[in-house]
Amino acid sequence: MLLVLITAAAVTWLAIRYAHWRRLIDQPGERRSHNVSTPRGGGIGIVVSQLLACVLGALLLPEYSAALLVFALGLLLVAGIGWWDDHRSLPALPRLCVHLLAGLLLGGIVWFGTGSLLKAVFCFGLAVSLVNIWNFMDGINGLATTQAILVGLGAALLLPGSYALAGWALAAGCAGFLPFNFPRARIFMGDVGSGALGYLVAGVLALGLSVTDTAPVLWLMLPAVFLADAGFTLLSRMLKGEAWMQPHTQHLYQGFVKREYSHTAVTLGYALFTLVGLTLAAQFSRLPLGWGWAGGVTWLAATAAAWGFLRATALK
């Protein structure tokens, strides 16, 4: 895990120099939550570290080599189209097509590993959704990265035996990038990183759904705060008849920033909420299946209620 962390940090450091050389700089604007020109594309450090983890896993655990290499291909597809978009803005359709293909690869891994078409279809949808959700939620310093770290730690707690290494690898790769982005952003992760993080999160959740007998809803507790903020914000925009595909600053976390809460405060607040969720998920996983379902559904409902309450009161 130390090698994964060091790799992420080293490649991110190089990415800062590369971004300045290629003038890949995000400028402040009406639809952005930062006020300082900042290079982008640092998420390539996370991507390289996770590809390294996949290769090492394939070498050390040959029985999982095929699945790991197919997953690495899906990660390359998502990161590659994001890297392209960071350099030259792409229309939504080609990006979506690549995301769908990567989702099919993950769904295929699940189908081959479990024989369950239902799980495969669910994981396909999960991958496509989370790739875009992490992209939507990557708008302030450290938010997307800390949430991915916590999902990785939660997965490490819930996964049995050597499977837990997947969670630790995700957390380590993100930890290598985090000091460059939080609390002060020396570089943004860019689409190459945000989409890839969503795919990586989908990967560890798909692994959990495939190899454990715990209530599936427990795995959704880990990214619950992102599911709520992205999902309900999108639904709200659609119901209002707004152009929901266009960039905006209507997510709950962006509302807090508009009201002059610091990036650090908002990121840590989201992290605390997720930390409570993963702790509860770990506890519910030790209880009978029915209790796991009850606890998971209750937490997701509580997350939705908290989003609605804060949207209706704190941000008015």
Buried (B, 14 or more C-beta within 10 A) or exposed (E): BEEBBEBBBBBBBBBBEBBEEEEBEBEEEEEBBBEEEBBBBBBBBBBBBBBBBBBBBBEEBEEBBEBBEBBBBBBBBBBBBBBBBBBEEBEEEEBBEBBBBBBBBBBBBBBEBBEBEEBBBBBBEBBBBBBBBBBBBBBBBBBBBBBBBBBBBBBBBBBEEEBBBBBBBBBBBBBBBBBBBBBEBBBBBBBBBBBBBBBBBBBBBBBBBBBBEBBBBBBBBBBBBBBBBBBBBBEEBEEEEEEBEEEBBBBBBBBBBEEEBEBBEBBBBBBEBBBBBBEBBBBBBEBEEEBBBBBBBBBBEBBBEBBEEBBEEEEE
